[in-house]
């Protein structure tokens, strides 16, 4: 893919950060987060009227980015030390590129990693952004047809997926106002930035920091479960499980196929799920709370004499794990002693699950990790030239990791699955998976309908 870098600059906030906010302490969960970036890519089809033109659109994007950085002021700062940020308004990195040969329709028809990766700023997706670089990097990719791909990479140390989606939606709202009125006169709720006061680091020993260690021979597949197929999966479970959700049945099916692909039993294949804590903490936190407010739980043990597991059993065990996690830990976060116990629990589970012993012999044990990015209103990000035709993320280097996102119609789920190539070959040919999922579907056909 031939790409020309049109410009590279740093976008500073439109108004300076007040002196009393110059130091931003990271929370307990921020410190535990991996130093890697969280990437998103939004594809926009050409506007039939081609208004505003490309130069004007880029100008609007820059102005609104400057304005939204004033609201999300930590994003424009730099690390002061490993435990805090200096909100010094140095700005976010912005690249503007022009795609000369590859068309938007070609990428949407055939979204290979080799085509998607260059669209991210400096190909930072899921990589360590470093302590001295920008905390937020943006790349605006312009296609000759008039379409765009807008990508963002945010340091995971300052926020989770919910934080990044909120930022992107607020940025698009401000840009849309520029497009329509030339000067935005809209009030946007400011993000809540009190996570560090709720979960201060200084009360606890520094938690174990997660890291994304890349594996060789890793491959990624994007699967789409259409709403009708998810309804069929729900029907399979509904006799044994009350009102199974689309997230639960998709997780259960992928896990079931993953166990088979890796040649393991359910006793040796852990199921771990990351969830958004904001609505589950008592009292709940604002939806636009800044920072890392997500954590993961393990499904209840699925000890069985045979290696087969039914879909409804996985859903039930996942619910049991979530219920235990919320009842014992999440709902008691107001009491700091529960946070301490929660961290001890996390370390114990991690250590105990690193190996499984039976009759004195160490047995192979593995894990599938699911991160749910559904219901984050990804497809509402309209900059003034239409809603995105496709929203996805980059290839995550974590083995057996799955990111689940909404499809464009809000009824289906897209799963970004990363595995070792030898395991993926077995996984993607599993008959149950092929029955309910589409492998790398044509997004251009969807965008044109």
C-alpha angles and dihedrals in degrees: 000000000000111000131179120204104224097182143348121198146140117254113212126200115274091234128030121257110252114254093243089061096048094107118056114188116211116236128237090264094045089057091050092051122100116261090234125110127257109227132203131177125196122193120205123193120223115282106242091223092042090220125173096031123234097266092049093048092052090049090052091047092053095047094048092044088056090050096047090049088063088059094044092039097164088064090066094052136080136233111281090187134330091283103044146029130233105222093208098146094241087147142222126295116252127189125184117198137179119217107217106181114014115073127220090240091054092054093047091049093046111020100183122168091245089061098040100044098067090054091070119083107272086337089280096152110143090346128125106269092198131233096270102047133080116295090218128039124186131189125191111200116196121201123205090240091063096258124126141208113204116194133185133189116192126186107254088220091074101040152350131239092282090056092051095047091050090050093050093047092050090048091051092048092054092046091051090055090052089051093052104033105015087230122052118233099176131120116226121189109250117239117259109245102184101107093108091054091051095044106023117185096219093072094063142040112267106277122234107276117229118226134192105232108190119229125213118246093026118159134184132215129188113214126188122207107195119217093252091053091049089052088055091051090050090052090055090056102035096087091059102026127048113239101336112207126231090246092053096050094045091049090048094051095046091047092049092050091044092055089053094045094052093046093238135129123241088253090064100038112078120206114215125179129189116215138186109255097195098090095034100056115093111262093024120240123236114277090239096055109146122231139032107327099155131096136169137242134195124239114245116273114283099202108172135163091229131045097239121096128188122231094241091052091058091048091050094049091047091053091048091052092049093047093051091046094051098041096047102034120006100051091050099052090115088074109068093210089066090054089054091049089046092055091049088051091052093052092046094050092048093049095044093047096052089083141012122212127201125171089352094302125114112239129204113264129183139171141219115213121204126193117190116215096165124127093027092122093241094159093054092073099114114167091188099281100076140290120298117271092210136011122189143141137241129268109287114218093216111111115241092007124150129193115195120204136170120264119234094267092051092233101086135054130231116209122202103202124189122192141146109281094246091053094044091056089060095039098052092048095052107126094223091054093048090050094059108022137061114222114225095336124201106269092183091065089053093048092050095051 
